[in-house]
Amino acid sequence: MEARASLKYARISPRKVSIVLDLIRNKPVEEAMAILKHTPKAATEPLAKLLKSAMANAENNHSMDVSRLYVAQCYACPGPILKRIRPRSQGRAYRVLKRTSHVTLVLKEQE
């Protein structure tokens, strides 16, 4: 039995999200939430919200015990890239890629 939650089109690079996801993978949810609370990264705020959502899904939709949950899987896939232009000297233009992420979090109960 597993509970999952996903965050689509997050306006943060998947590379930056993956750094934080590596910190919480295979950890109990209480410990994962504490890690997210005390890590000074931009990705921690949406990930904490996503973890709370996955915990609520586990409790309400699958009748799982919240105290025995752990982060079984978590991964960030690249979403669509917003292309912008930065003006440069002599009439040139440099492209700025604003990357987005699709993040998935899967929780399971410990045996």
C-alpha angles and dihedrals in degrees: 000000000000138000122210139188129186135200115205129198096007107177095232130092116264089229091061092045092050091059091060094040090057088059095056102036113122092004127126112260095248091053092044091052091050091050091050091048094054102037114100098219130119092233095061096079098058091038092054089052090049092050091051089051092051090049091051090048090051093049100041105030102033103025092233125162107254094206091061098047124115135179102263098173135005128169141160122218124190116260128197116314119233109219117212133172128234115200114234135184124295094022096298125138128210120206119239116201114208104196127208132200140215107209124193126191123190122192126194135181119251116239 
